[in-house]
Amino acid sequence: LVGEKINANRLPTRFTDLKGMEGSKREVAEIVDMLKKPDKYANMGVRLPTGVLLVGPPGTGKTMLARAAAAEAGGPFYAAS
């Protein structure tokens, strides 16, 4: 698969569905907040991220975290392998 778009609303995975990795969820939740309220951060002089790279060994929940972030932000999720 290369760039298959998955409808995040069809299979909603939320941060509350993810167990553990509290630090990672907090960091990604802050990015989601930036995407939902860009004016709040722009007024503070913060540059919005143009992308996020999740790094780690297989099976640590990177895809689930990305899927949850897309659902929380109301945006699309693209699966690529």
Backbone torsions as a table, in degrees:
resi	resn	phi	psi	omega
1	LEU	NA	136.5	175.4
2	VAL	-129.7	109.3	174.9
3	GLY	65.0	41.9	177.5
4	GLU	-78.3	124.5	-179.2
5	LYS	-81.5	127.0	177.9
6	ILE	-109.2	128.9	178.4
7	ASN	-71.5	110.4	-176.4
8	ALA	-65.4	-26.4	-179.9
9	ASN	-77.5	-23.0	180.0
10	ARG	-71.3	-41.3	178.6
11	LEU	-122.0	72.7	-173.3
12	PRO	-69.2	120.2	171.8
13	THR	-113.9	122.3	-178.1
14	ARG	-108.9	166.1	178.0
15	PHE	-59.5	-32.1	180.0
16	THR	-67.9	-19.9	178.4
17	ASP	-78.0	-18.2	-176.1
18	LEU	-90.8	129.8	179.6
19	LYS	-101.2	140.6	-179.9
20	GLY	77.6	-161.3	-179.8
21	MET	38.6	48.7	-176.5
22	GLU	-61.5	-39.1	179.4
23	GLY	-62.8	-43.6	179.1
24	SER	-66.2	-40.6	178.7
25	LYS	-63.1	-39.2	179.2
26	ARG	-63.0	-44.5	-179.3
27	GLU	-63.6	-45.4	-178.9
28	VAL	-70.4	-34.3	176.9
29	ALA	-62.7	-34.3	176.8
30	GLU	-66.6	-39.4	177.2
31	ILE	-65.5	-41.0	177.4
32	VAL	-60.9	-41.7	177.9
33	ASP	-62.0	-38.2	176.8
34	MET	-62.0	-39.6	-179.6
35	LEU	-70.8	-33.7	-178.5
36	LYS	-79.9	-31.1	-176.7
37	LYS	-130.6	65.0	-175.1
38	PRO	-64.0	-31.2	-178.8
39	ASP	-64.8	-37.7	179.1
40	LYS	-57.3	-44.2	-177.6
41	TYR	-80.2	-33.2	178.5
42	ALA	-64.4	-36.5	178.0
43	ASN	-65.2	-25.6	177.3
44	MET	-88.3	-3.0	179.4
45	GLY	85.1	17.6	-179.2
46	VAL	-86.4	133.3	174.1
47	ARG	-84.8	129.4	179.4
48	LEU	-71.8	143.8	179.7
49	PRO	-69.1	145.0	176.5
50	THR	-95.6	-7.3	178.5
51	GLY	-176.3	166.5	179.9
52	VAL	-135.8	134.8	177.8
53	LEU	-113.6	117.5	177.2
54	LEU	-97.8	123.9	-175.0
55	VAL	-122.8	138.5	176.6
56	GLY	167.6	170.0	179.4
57	PRO	-68.6	161.4	179.1
58	PRO	-59.5	144.3	175.1
59	GLY	82.7	16.0	-178.1
60	THR	-100.3	1.1	174.3
61	GLY	97.4	17.4	-179.2
62	LYS	-62.8	-45.1	-178.4
63	THR	-67.7	-41.5	178.3
64	MET	-62.8	-39.0	178.2
65	LEU	-65.6	-41.6	178.3
66	ALA	-66.5	-39.8	178.7
67	ARG	-64.8	-41.2	178.4
68	ALA	-65.4	-40.5	179.3
69	ALA	-63.1	-41.5	178.7
70	ALA	-63.7	-42.6	-179.7
71	ALA	-66.7	-42.3	-179.4
72	GLU	-65.7	-37.3	-178.6
73	ALA	-83.0	-12.6	-178.6
74	GLY	76.5	24.7	-178.0
75	GLY	-111.2	177.6	-179.9
76	PRO	-78.6	157.4	174.9
77	PHE	-121.6	125.1	178.8
78	TYR	-109.8	121.7	177.3
79	ALA	-95.0	129.7	178.7
80	ALA	-137.4	140.5	176.5
81	SER	-140.1	NA	NA
